């Protein structure tokens, strides 16, 4: 059951990232919010599977990765549940809109950035805990650890105020393209994890 759940989680991660990219391209924000609400569940399942395989001398890194995956999930599910419920269904005044609407680049957007920064740290520590057995696993480990670099931009760029300045103009095309590029990078992680859990271990 351990491998099956982890494999399902990898499939969910891959599918939601792919759909997120499609929704970004066609500019269907509500679809993007919905799949981003599901993505953390698949990511936790995938990360837990990799955590379960780790040897005892690598458990500290694996534990850090799994805990950070859980914290990431809390932030991200809060962000997108807010978009799908409060923002979508209620009449918000100007101040509430600035804080809660994702495309206002306010508080809720900053929470989203922090969440994905924590996801990046989670992949770094999970990759660090892996012991690759083949070429595909080596690629998976490398991609996960390199993905950790996103922690820096996701955490520190909002502190510069550059995103709040973006809310005053533009159609957000640059931001959507940047997110599509992230999807293109992250998709192989989900695919390689799916392949990893699909292999019979002798």
C-alpha positions, 0 to 999 in steps of 0.5 A, a space after each residue: 500500500 505504501 508504494 501505491 499511495 505514493 504512486 497515486 500521489 505522484 500521478 495527482 501531482 503530475 496531473 494538477 501541475 499539467 492542468 495548472 499550466 493549461 489553465 494559465 495559458 488559457 487564463 482560466 483562473 478559477 480552474 487554476 485555483 481549483 487544481 492548486 487546492 488539490 496539488 498539495 495533497 498529491 505532493 504530501 503523498 509523494 513526499 511521504 513515499 520518498 520519506 518512507 524509503 529513506 535509510 535511518 542515517 538520512 531520516 532527519 533530512 527526510 523528516 524535514 522535507 515531509 514536515 515542510 510539505 505539510 506546512 506548504 499544504 496549509 498555506 496553499 490550501 488556505 490561499 486557494 480555498 479563500 479564492 474559491 469561497 470568500 473571494 468568489 462568492 462575497 462582495 468585498 470592499 476595496 481594502 478586503 479585495 486588496 488583501 484577499 484577491 490573489 491578483 491584487 498581489 497583497 497579503 494572500 499572494 504573499 502567503 502563496 509565495 511563502 507556501 511555494 518557497 516552503 515547497 521548494 525547501 521540502 523538495 531540497 531536503 527530500 532530494 537530499 535524503 534520497 539514495 538513487 539506485 538508477 539514472 532516473 532516480 539521479 535525475 529526480 534527486 537532482 531536480 528536487 534539490 535544484 528546485 530548492 533554489 526557488 525558496 530564495 526568490 519565493 521568500 525574499 522577492 515579496 519583501 522588495 515590494 516588486 509584486 505590489 507594484 505590479 498590481 497597479 498595471 499590466 495584464 499579468 502575462 509576465 507572471 503567468 509565463 513565469 508560472 508556466 515555466 515553473 510548471 515545465 520544470 516541476 512536471 518531470 519531478 512528478 513523472 520521475 516520482 511516478 516511474 520511481 514508485 512504479 518499479 518493482 524493488 527486488 
